[in-house]
Amino acid sequence: MPTISVFYGNAEHRARISIETGDVLDGRLPPRATRLVDEWAGLHRDALAANWERAQELRPLERIEPLP
């Protein structure tokens, strides 16, 4: 699974999250990390959608900056 962003030192936790709904598809994050991912996804909705299109076309994904 490609990684597009990593932040806040949660390397021991991993999850796949739906771009469309924000639901955790598999894996697990602590509640605080889940809230941060929700906030981050809201700020980067367009970049996430563009990466989804790239993925569908088997093109390289763009990194997305973490929360400041």
N, C-alpha and C positions, 0 to 999 in steps of 0.2 A: 504494500500500500504506500503510495507516495505521501510524503510529508510536505505540507504547504506552510505550516507555521508551528512553532514551539514556543511556549512561554510559561513563566512563573514556576519553573522547576518541578513540574509534575511528571517527570520522566518515568516514575514508577507506575503511573496510571496512564492507560491508553483507552481510547474509545473511537469508534466510527460514528459520526453524527450526520444525520440527514441535512443537506443544504436547504432543502425546501421547507422542512418542518422544524428542524432543530432537535428532533428526537434522537436519543442514543440508539443506534442500530445494534451495536454490540460493544462489549467492554464496559468499563465503569470509570467514572470520575467522582471525586468528592464533591459535595454540594457547592462549595465555594468555587471550585474549578468549573463546574457546570454553569454557574452564573456568569463567570468571566467569559467562557466560551460563547454563551448567549449574547453577551454585550459585544464581544469581538465580531461575531457573525453579523450582528445588526449593523455594525459600522462598515463591514466589508462585503455586504450582500452582492454588490455588482462584481467585485473581484472574484468572489466565490462562484458566481454564475458563469463568468468568463472562463474560469478554470474548469468548470464542469464541461463547457463546450469544448475546450482544448482536450480534455480527457476523452470525450466521445470521439474525437478525431485522432486520437493517439498521438497528440502533440505534447511537448514538454509543458509542465505546469509552471506557473509563476509563483514565486514565494510571496507571502503576504505578511506584512509587518505585524508583530504582536502588539498587544495593548501597550500604551506608553507607561 
